[in-house]
Amino acid sequence: MKALNSAHIRRSIISLTSLLSHQNPNSKLFSNQSWLKSTQGKPLKKWPKVNHPPKQPTPLFPPLPTNPTIPNYCPTTFTTLCNILRDPTILPGPILENALDKAEVEVNECMFLELFTYFDSSPKPLFTLYLWAEKKEWFKFSVAVFNGMVNALGKEREFDSAWNLILDRLSSAERPNLDTFAIMVRRYARAGMLFPAVRTYEFSSNLEIHDLGLEDNLFDILLDSLSKEGHVREASEYFYRRKGQDSNWSPSVRVYNILLNGWFRSRKLKKAERLWAEMKKEGIKPSVVTYGTLVEGLCRMRRVEMAIELIGEMKDEGIDPNAVVYNPIIDALGEAGRFKEASGMMERLLVLESGPTLSTYNSLVKGFCKAGDISGASGILKMMINRGFMPTPTTYNYFFRYFSKFGKIEEGLNLYTKMIESGYVADRLTYHLLVKMLCEQDRLDLALQIIQEMRAKGFDLDLATSTMLIHLFCKMHQFDEAVEWFQDMIRRGLVPQYLTYQRLCNDLRKQGMIEKAEKLRNRMVSTPHSEKLPNTYIEDGDSSHTRRKSIIEKAEEMSNILQTCRSPRQLVKRRTPLENAVLSANQLIENISKRVDLV
């Protein structure tokens, strides 16, 4: 690996900153017997037991497993750290650093990684912890921990802080690796910031940190990230630009698979067909993944018959279809309620050596739940377990989606209880679906119990869950609790919705709690927040009025522009800019320039 000189770093940095329901009685495959059916007052039948060790009472923050290979391991350290990070009175920054100093704890790599899992929705406390640990003599740099910190910051769009970490390490012996920049590319794409994603890729290319072949891996990640976020046109243009600039470059079939998937996700069937024809013309041999991508895309666009025809084409090409190809077809047929045809496809898959996968059964469970046929879904669930496939959180989350959609609290909590008693594990989405269901039915007491269990399992509240809870507190006139949860959301680094802040302030003023409203307003002055209205809670009178007023104002503004507009470019300029991102980028450029001068 070559050392970086000052001029090289400067060129690379300039490159980066230049933009800154219906069961089928004829089906033999699907059992009519309801395994999970619940009648009024009767519990659901128990799930088959999972062969886990005997369960012990779960502490609020379970300590890490004892590992003699971890130096200076203390079984209570992890619990201590969790308690400090969750304390609402300990704010990120100097106060948190002082609390960590008083605790006299040492954090190793294993603990860091576990903390990222527990507090992935709380980047600010994690960032303070990381910076505090860096100053300690016992701290040992780990790329895995470093990337975990970068990912946590990128997830909450704290890109300035993430870049500060990266730039600090560029000139050191313990430098970021390719995964670091892959994380940044994905997070920028997720945030809709296309140019920073591209520049991040180009920046990393100039750093000469790529091993042979790994640069193409990051290029694939860039195209995949852009395509999955709805920017396949830009991904395609960048692909052809590189192809035109380097005549010696031979794109892999993976690149074409990514773009095919992107065009299908964007529902651009003609574009996908042209790319497929181009592959054939240039002699790019399709793989089973290519056909799986085509089949999945066609099924997504409800062209199931066309997808089935491709199976014959695959066989002509000498490629054996497998679950990758059959699963999307079974999923599409299940979604459409065509369970007899799905049964036929399943029987085809059963005779193959590879056979059905867990995803195959999950697709059928999803289809039956969507059709409102819980008996059919429970029959598939029983079948998959009998064939050696144990349900995952994704499997039973389809049931919870159904219960949440129709407000079936008793059935939902009954299933959750039986699931936990049988040794199955719930995931973050499970808890979010339960909390959503309970909040929509104004069951605050039960929602708080689920949240407590959720936190005990290591899952923190995200923006959507926190927002629903705050609105419910307001509806139940528990304003002190609403303020407390709102402030905790800010403390953990979550950006609140403007509607949530507005409703809370209005309710506080109506109750004569003027002082609390002013404190909240002062807190929000220095806190970035979004003024975009979510699609929920618009039944509230104040929020509906505000939303209508905002729409009318924007319509009047656009009407005035159209009356005097003479150039289409003026209309383009009316697009809402990422003002915060621009300000952050300018500050980042200034910081980078200072760093370069010191190199």
N, C-alpha and C positions, 0 to 999 in steps of 0.2 A: 504494500500500500504506500503510495507516494505521499510525502509530506506536502502540506499546503503552504504556499508562499503568500505574501501579502497581496500581490497583484492578482493572484488567482482567486483569493477570497473576495477581493473587491469586485472582480468581474462577476462572480457567482451571485454576490449579494445584489448588485445592480440589476441582474437578470430577474431576481426575485422581487425586488421592490419597484420594478418598472410598471406594475399595474397595481401594484399591490391590488209441508207434512203429508203420506200416502204410501201405505205399505203395500207391497205387491204380493198377493196371496198365491200367485203361481210360481214364485221363485223358490227353488229348493235350497238355494245357497243361504238365503237369509231366513233365520228362524223367526217365527211369529211370537215365540215365547218371550215375554218381557222379563228380563233379568233384573233390571233396575226399576221396574214399574213401582210406583208408589201410590197407594190409595189413601184417602183422607184418614189420618190418624194412625196409619201403618208405616213403619220405617222401611227404607229401602233394604233389599237383601244385601248381605255383606259381600264385599269384594273378596276374591281369593287372597289369602294371606301372602304377603311378600316375605321371602325367607331372609328377613333381616335379623340381626342380633336383638335380644330383648331390649325394648326401648326404656331409656332412662328419662327422668324429668328433664325437660329442656330449660337450661338457665337462660336468662335474658340475653347474655352474650356468651355463647359457648367458647371455652378456651380452645386453642389450637391443639391438635394431637401431639402427644409427647414425642419428640424426635431427637434422639441423642446426637444426631449429626448437626443440629443447629447450635451454634455456640451461644453461651450465656442465655440459654432458654429458661424462661420463668413462666410457669403455668398460669400465673395471674396477670401477667403483663398485658396480654391481649384484652382481657376484660377491663383493666384499668384504662387502657387507651380508648376503648369504645365508650366508656362512661365519660371520659373527658371530652371526646369529640361530640357527644350527644348533649352535653350540658348546655342548655339555652343561655345561661349566663356567661358562658365563656366564648367570647367572640373571636373569630379568626384574626390573627395578627399578634401583637405583643402580649395581649391578655392570654391567648392560648399558649404562646411560647412560655410564659411564666408558669402556667399550670403544668406544662410538660416538664419544665425544669424542676419544679417542686416534687413531681411524681418520681423523678430520677429513673426513668425507664430507658431501655435500649431497644431499638426496633431493628429486627433482622429482615432479610428478604422475604421469608415466608409470611411474616406478620404483615409486612407492607402489602403483599399481594392479596392477603385475606381482607385487609382493610379496604382495598380498592373494590372488592366485591360487596362489602357491607355498606360502603358510603359512596357508591358511584354516582349518587344524585346530590352529593355534597362536596363539590370540588374545592371550595374555599378552605374549609378546615383541613382537608387532605393536603392542599398546597402549603399551608402554614406548617403542617407536620413535616412535610418533605424538606422544606427550606431549613427548618429548625434542625432536622437530623443531619443535613449536609454539613453543618457547622461543628458537629461532634467528632471526637477522635475515633470513636468506635464505628462511625459510618463507613460502609463499603459500597462503592458504586456498583449497581447491577443494571444491566440494560433492560431486563424484564421489568424491574421496578420503575426505571426511568420512563419506559414506554407506557407503563400503566398510568403514570402521572400525566404524561402528555395526552393520553387517551381521555382521561377524566376531565382534563381542562378543555380539550377539543369538543367533547360531548356537550359541554355547557357553553361552547363558543367563546371560551377564554383564550383566544388565539394569541393575544399579546404575551400572556404569561407562558404559554406553551413555547412560543418562539424564543422568549428570553432563556428558557431552560436549554433549548437546542443550541442557541448561539453561544451560550456559556461553555458548552461541551465541544464545540467544533475544533477549537485549538488545543484541546487536551488529549492526553493519550487514551482516555476512556471516552470514545466518541459515540454519537448516535449511530445506529445501523439503518439498514434499508427499511426495516419494519417501522422505525420512527416516522420516516417520511410517508410510508404507506398509510399510517394512522392519520397523519395530517391531510393527505389527499382525500381519504374517505370522509373525514370530518368536514372539510371544506365543501365537498360535493354534497354532503347531507345538509349543510347550511345554505346551499344554493349559491355558493361563491365559486363560480367556475374558474375565473382567471387565477385566483390564488391557488386553486387545485393544480392547474396546469403549470404555473410558475414554480410551485413546490416540487413537482416532478422534474422540471428543467434545472432547478437549483440543485437538487440532489444529484442529477446527472453530472453537473460540473464539479461536484465535490470529489469525484473519483473514489467513491466508497463502494462501487458496484463490483462484485465478483462476476466472473464470466457467466453470462446468461441471466443474471439477476436483474439487469436493467430492463430487459423485456418483461420480466415479472411485474415490475413496478408500472411499466407502460400498460400492461394488461389490467392492473388494478385501477389505474387512472381511467381507462376506457370503461371498465366495469362500473366504477363508482359514478361516473357521469351518466352512463346509460340507465342505471337503476334509479337514478334520481330524476329521470325524465329529460335528460339532455343528450339523447343519443345523436341528434343532429350535430351538435358541437363535437361529440366524441368521434363521429364519422369524419367530419372535416379535418380534425386533428390527425386522424389515422391516414387519410389520403395525403395530407401535407407531408407527413414523415415519409410516406411511401414514395412521393415524388422527389423528395430531397435526397434520398438514399436508394440508388438503384440496386445496390448489393443486398439490401435488406429483404428477407423473405418472411413475410408475416406467417405466423403459425396458425393452425386451424382454430386455436383458442381465441385469437382475435376475432375471427369471423363468427365464432359461436357467441361471443360477447355482443357483437353488433347485431347479429340476428335476434338475440334475446331482447336487446334494447328496442329494436324496431317493433317487435311484437308487443312488448310492454307498452309502447306508445301507440299501439293499434294502427301501425302503418304497414298494412299487409303488402302493398305494392312495393314499398322500399325493401321489405324482407325478401320478396320474390326476386327482385333485381339483384340483391346481394347473393342469393342462393344461385342464381344463374351465373353471376360473376365467378363464384367459387368453382362451378363446373367448367367454365370457360378457361380459367387459369390452372386447372388441374389440381385444385386443392381437394384432397381426398377427405370426405366427411367421416367423422367418427360416430360412435353410438351416442355420444353427447350431442353432436350436431343434430342427429335425428330426434333425440329427446327434446332438444330446444325447439325444433320445428313443430313437433307434435304438441308440446306444451303451449307454444304460441298459438297454433291453430285452435286448440281446445279453449284457450283463453278468449279467443274471438268467436267461439261457438261454431267452429268449422270442424266438428268431431268427425264427420264422414271423411273429410279430406285427410284428417290425421290418421284415420284407420287405413286409408289407402297407402300411406307412407310405409306401413309395416310390410306390405308386399314389395315395395321398392327396396327396402332395406335388405330383404332376403335375396333379391336379385343382385345386390351389391356385395353379397357374402357377409353381411353383418347380421348377427343374431340379435333379435330384439330381446330386451330384458325389462326389469321393473322400471327402469328409467323412462322407457318408452310407454309401457302399459299404464303406469300410475296416473299420468295426466288424463288419459282417456277415461279411466275408471273414475277419476275425480270429477271430470266434466259430466259424465253420465249420471253420477250421483247427485251433483249440483242441480241437474235438470230433472231429477226425480225419475230417471229412466233406469230403475233398479234391475229390471230383467236383463237389459243389455249389459249393465255393469256386471251382473252375475256371470254372463257369458264370457266377458273379458277376464274376469277373475279365474274362471275355469281354464281359460287358455294359459294364463300365467302360472297356474298350479302345476301344469304338466312340464313347465320349463325347469331346468336344473337349478337356476337361480331362485325361482319361486317368488311369491309376494313378499313385500317388505312391510315394516311397521307403517311406513307412509301409505301403503295401499289400504291397510285397514283403517288408518286415520281418515283417509279420504271418504270411505264409506260411512264411518261414524259421523263425519261432518255433514254428508249428504242427508242422512236420516234425521239428524238434529235440525238441519235447515228446513226440512219438510215437516217438522213438528212430530215426527214419528220416533218417540223415545223408545218404544218397544223394539223397533227395528235396529236402532242404534245400540241398545243394550245387547241385542242378539249378536251383532258384529263384535262387540266388546268381549262377550263370552267366547265366541269363536276364536278370536285372536289369542286369548289367554290359553285356550285349550291347545292351540298350535304352537305354544312356546313364546309368544310375543307378549311382553308385559307392557301395560299402558304407561305412557309418559304424561307429563303435564299437558302437552298438546292434545292428547286424546281426551282427557276429561274436561279440558277447557271448552271443548265444543258443547258439552252438556251445560257447563256454567254459562256460556253465551246464551243458550236457549232459555235457561232459568232467569237470567238477567233481563233478557228481552221481554219476557212475559211476566216479570215481577213475581216469580214463584219462589218466594223466600224460603218457605218450609222445605221444599224439595231441594233447593240449592244448598242450604245449610246441612240438611240431612246427608246429602251426597258428600259434602266436604268432611263431615264428621266420620262417616264410614270409611272414606278414603284415608284419612289420617290414622284411624284406628287400625286399618289393615296394613299400615306401613308405607303407604305411598307418599310421595313428596309433592307439595304444591310449589308452583313457581310464582314469580312476580305477577304475571298476567292473571293467574288464578285469584290472587288477593285483590288485584285491581277490579276484576269483574265482580267479585263479592262486595267490595266496598261500593262500587258503582250501583249495584242492585239495591243495597241497603240504603244508600243516600237518596236514591230516587224514590224509595218507599218511606222516607223520613224515619228510618230506624237508626237513629243516632247511637243509641246504646249498643246495638249489635255491631254497628260499623266501627266503633271505638274498640270493641273486643277483637274484631278481625284485624284491625290495625296493630293492636298490641301483639297478636300472634305473628303478624307479618314482620314486625320489627324483631321479635324474638328469633325468627328464622333467618335474620340477616338481611331483610329487604327493607329499603327505605322508601318513603313516600316520594313519588315524582310530582311534577307540576299538576297533571290532571287530577290525581288523587287528592292532593293538598287543596286544590281549588274547589273540588266538589265538597270537601269537608268544611271549608270555610263558609261556603254558601249555605250549607245546611245549618251550621252554627248560627248564622244570621237569621235564617228562617225560624229557628227554634228560640230566638232571642237570647242566645248565650254569647253575648258580644265580647266579654272578656276572653273567653276561650277562642273566639274567632281571631281576635287581635294577637293572642299568643301564638296560634298556629301560623298566622300570616308572618309574624316576625321571625318565627323559626324557619319558615320557608326562605326568607331573605338571608338569614344567617347561614343557611346551607348552600347559598349561591344560586338558588333557583330564581329565575326572572318572573315576577308575578304578572298576570294579565292585568291590563288597565281596568277592565270591567270589574274584576274582583276588588281592586283598590277602591274604585268609584262607589261600588255598592256598599262596601264596608264603611267608608266615610259617610255616605248619606245616612245609613242606618244609625251610626253613632250620633250624628247631629240630631236626628229625629228623636233619639232617646235622651237628648240633653247632655251627652258625653262629649262636649266640645273639646275638652282638654286632650282626651284620647285621640280624637280626630285630628287635632293639630299636630300631635306627636307623630301620628302616622304620616301626615302630609310632609312633615319635616324629614322623616326617614326616607320617604320616597323621592325627595328632591335629589338625593345623592345616589339613588338606586336606579339602574337602567330598567325600564319597563316597556312593555309593548302596549300600544293603543289599538291593536287588532282585536275585534270582538270575536269570541268563540261562538260556535254554533249552538251552545247550550245556554240555559238560563235566560233566553230572550223573552220568556213569558213575563219576566219581571217588568213592572210598569216603567220604572226609571230607566232601566237599560234599554227597553224597547224605544222609549222616547229619544234617548241619546243616539241609538242606532239610526232611527229615522232622521234625526236632525243632521247626523254626519253624512248620510246618503244624500240628503237634499242639498247640503252645502257643497259637496263634491260635484253634484250634478249641475248646480248653478255655475260653479267655477268652470267646469268643462264647457258649458254652453257659451259662456263669455269668450272662452278661448276659440271655440269653433267659429264664432261670428267674425273674428278678426284674423284667424290663422290663414297664412298664405303658403306655409311650407310644412310638409309632413314631418320634418325634423323637429319642429317645435312640439309636435305631439309626442315624439319619442322622449323629448326632454321632460315631459310631464310624468314619466314613470317614477315611482317613488324610489329614491336612491337609498343605498345602505349607508346612511349618514354616519352612524356609529362606526361602521367598518372603515369608512374613509378616514375619519378622525383617528381611529386606532392605527390604520396603516401609515398615516403621516407621522404619528408618534413613533411607530416602529422603525420607519425609515431613518428618523433622526437618531434613535438609539443604535441602530446598526451602523450608521456612519461614524458615531463616536467609537464603537467597538473596533471598526476597521482602522481608524486612526491610531489605535493602541496596538495593533498587530505589528 
